[in-house]
């Protein structure tokens, strides 16, 4: 009987020690590593839309578009019209544009995503359409007032076979109800503009 009581007492002491140890271990686990906590705060800030994203707000809406395309620098532009719908997506992180128009007499549809990368500190854009298998990917900066956004990028050109053809894109935000998008071919020199799209709010 003495041995049973002694054994029971020892067992209770061991169980108590284990319980205290587990409680302390749990408490230590819950305490965040200061370095990790700081990194998480930076990550949260970098993942949150900010002032630079607000500069894209004038692009959002329903639009009638007028398109000019220059096939060669000295040619008269080809004219066409269309429509576009631009909306905020992914909780205000990107402006998604759905574009409908025509090219060389054929229906033409495209989609773009434009946003601001807080880590890169750059505006970034991706364009895809139903007349190509390439993606036009570009990035750049805005002027001090956020009214002119200039992007540089590249794409695979089906006409020339170039796999990394340079392009420059410019957004000119003229007002809440009007903005202009330009696409330039730097290889053309001074007469570099190949396309101009004027957006007029419906």
N, C-alpha and C positions, 0 to 999 in steps of 0.2 A: 504494500500500500504506500509506504514511504517513497518507494521508487516511482510509483505511478504519479504521486503528487509532484515529486521533483521533476519528472519528465514533462508533466503538464505545464509546470511553471516555466521551464526552459523553452518549451514550444511557444508559449505566449510571449515570452521576451523576444524570441527570434521573429515571430510574426509582427510584433510591434515595431521592431527595428526595420523590418522590410517595409512596413507601411509608411514609416517616417521617411525612409530613403526614397520610396517611390513618389511621395508627396514633394520632397525637395527636388527630385529630378524633374517632375512635371513643372514645378515652378520655374526652374532654370530654363527648361525648354521653351516656356511661354515668353520669357524675356527676349526681346528682339535684339539681334546683333546690331549695335549702333551703325556699323558700316553698311549692313544690308538695309537697315531702316532708311538711311540717307539715300541709298541707291533707289529704293522703292519710291521715295518722294520725288526724286529727279525723274524717274520713269513716268510717274503719274502726271507730272507737269508736262513732260515731253509728249505725252499721249493725249493731252487735252487741247481742243481747238482754242485758238487765241485771236489776237488782233489781226494777224496776217490773214487768217481765214475770213475775217469780216470784210476784207477788201474784195472778196469774191462775191459778196452778196448781190451787187448790181447785175451779175451774170444770170441770176436765178429768175425764172419766169417763162412765159409763153411768148414766142417771138415769130415775126415775119422776117425773112432773110432775103437779102439781095446779094448775089454772088457774081464776082468778076474773076475770070481766069485768063492769064496770059500764057499762051503756049510757047511763044518766043518773045524776047524783050521788045522787039519793034512791031509786034502784031497788035491789032485791036483786040481788046479783051472779049472773051466769050461771056455772055450774060445769061443768068438763070435766076430763078427764085425758089424759095422753099420755106420750110417752117422748122422751128426747133423748140424743144421743151427742156429746160434745165431745172434740176431740183437738187436740194441737199440730200445726201445719202450717208449711211453709216454714222448716224448721230451727229451730223454737221461737220464731218471731216472732209468730205469731198463733194464737189459739184458734178453731178452726172448729167451730161447733155445727150439727148436723142435727136438726131438731125435727119431731116427728110428733104431731098431735093432731086436734082437730076444732073447727069453728066453725059455729054455727047448724046443727048436725046434719050438716055436710059435712066430709069428710076435709081436713086442713090440714097443709101441709108448709112449713117455712121453713129458711133457712140464714143464719147470721151469722158474721162474722169480727170478732174483738175483739183489739186489741193496744195496745201503747204506742209512740208515735212519739217517739223520742229527740230529734229535732230540734225538734219543736213542744213537747216536754215535756208531752204530753197523752195520755190514753187515748183511743182512737178505735174506733168500731164501725160496721159496716154490716150491715143486715138486709134480706133479700129473701124473698118467699114466693110461693106459687102461687095466691094470691087477689088479687094486686095487680101493677101494672106499675111501682110506685114503689120507690125505695130509701130506707130510713130511715138517714140518716147523722148521727152524733153524736160529740161529743168532750167530755172533761171531766177531772176530777181525782179522786184518792183521798184519804181521810182519812190522818192520820199513821201509822196502823197498816196501811193498805192493805186494810181490811176493808169499807169502804163506798166504792164508786166511783159518782160522780154525773156523768152525761153530759147535755149539752143538744144538741138537734139539730132537724131539721125534715124534713118529708116532704110529698108532694102527697096531699091527702086526697080520696079518691074520693067520699065522702058529701057534703062541703060544697063541693067544687070549689076549696078553697084550695090554691094552688100551693106555699106555703111555710109550712105549719102547724107551729107550735112544739111540741116534745115534750121531756119530761124523763124520763130513765131512771136507775134506781138499782139497783146490785147490792149486796146485803147478804150478805156472806160470814159465816155464822153458825158454821160448823165445816167440817172437811174433808168431811163427809158431808151437809151441808145448806147451801143458799143460796137467797136469794129475789131475784127480779127484779121491779121495779115500773116501770110506765109511767104517766106523769102528763100531763094536759093542763093547762098553766098557765092557760088561759083559763077554767077552771072555778073558779079561786080556791082556797079552803080545801079543798073536796072534789074535789081534782084527780086522784085515782087512778082510772085507767080499766082497769088490768089488774095482776094480781099472779100471778106464777108461782113456786110453791115446788118446788125440786128436791131430791129425796131419793135418795141414792146407792143403786143396786141392790145 
